[in-house]
Amino acid sequence: MPGLFIIAHAPLASALKLAAGHCFPELVQHLQALDVPPNLPCNELEAQARVLLSLAQDADARGEALILTDVFGATPCNTVQRLADGQHVK
C-alpha cells in the first residue's frame, strides 16, 4: 500500500490524520500529516514536507506515496508540487 501524506492549512492535516486513525488504526503508521501555519517560511515548509514525504514513501515497498492537499494553488499544494517532480507520487 502506498504511503499517505496529507499537507494542508493548519489544523486540517492533523485532524484528518486523527480521523483516519480512529477508523483505521492499523494504517496510521503509513500516514504522514503536515499542518501549514500561516507564517511559516517556504524554505522551512519545504524542508519539513520533504522529510514527511520521504517517510510516506518509505512505508511502501515500491517507494510510492499518495499526497492529499486542501486547496489547489495554495502554499501546501504548491510546495508538494515542487517536491513531487520526478517522484513516485500521485
C-alpha positions in Angstrom: 0.0 0.0 0.0 1.4 3.4 -0.9 2.2 5.7 2.0 -0.1 8.7 2.5 1.0 12.3 3.0 -1.6 15.0 3.9 -0.4 18.5 3.7 -2.9 21.3 4.4 -3.6 24.5 6.2 -3.5 24.1 9.9 -5.2 22.3 11.6 -6.8 20.3 8.8 -4.0 17.8 8.1 -3.6 16.6 11.7 -7.4 16.5 12.1 -7.7 14.2 9.1 -4.9 12.0 10.4 -6.7 11.7 13.7 -10.0 10.8 12.0 -8.2 8.2 9.8 -6.6 6.8 12.9 -9.9 6.5 14.6 -11.4 4.5 11.7 -8.3 2.6 10.6 -5.7 2.5 13.4 -3.6 -0.1 11.6 -2.9 2.4 8.8 -1.7 5.4 10.8 1.9 4.1 10.5 1.6 4.7 6.8 0.2 8.2 7.1 2.1 11.4 7.5 0.5 14.8 8.1 1.8 18.4 8.0 -0.2 21.4 9.1 0.9 24.5 7.4 0.7 27.6 9.7 0.2 31.0 8.0 3.6 32.4 8.7 6.0 29.5 8.1 8.8 30.5 5.6 8.6 28.5 2.4 12.1 27.0 2.8 11.2 25.6 6.2 7.9 24.3 4.9 9.6 22.6 2.0 12.2 21.0 4.3 9.5 19.6 6.6 7.5 18.4 3.7 10.5 16.7 2.1 11.1 14.7 5.3 7.5 13.6 5.7 7.2 12.7 2.0 10.2 10.5 2.4 8.7 8.8 5.4 5.5 8.2 3.5 7.4 6.8 0.6 9.4 4.5 2.9 6.2 3.0 4.1 5.7 1.4 0.7 7.9 -1.3 -0.8 7.9 0.5 -4.2 8.5 3.9 -2.6 5.2 5.3 -3.7 3.1 7.9 -1.9 -0.3 9.4 -2.3 -0.3 13.1 -1.5 -3.5 14.8 -0.4 -3.8 18.6 -0.1 -6.6 21.1 0.6 -6.6 24.0 -1.9 -5.1 23.8 -5.4 -2.8 26.8 -6.0 -2.3 27.5 -2.3 1.0 27.1 -0.4 0.6 23.5 0.7 -0.3 22.4 -2.8 2.5 24.4 -4.4 5.0 23.0 -2.0 4.3 19.4 -2.8 4.1 20.1 -6.5 7.7 21.2 -6.3 8.7 18.1 -4.3 6.7 15.7 -6.4 8.7 16.3 -9.6 10.4 13.1 -10.5 9.0 11.2 -7.5 6.7 8.2 -7.4 3.7 10.1 -6.1 0.1 10.6 -7.1 
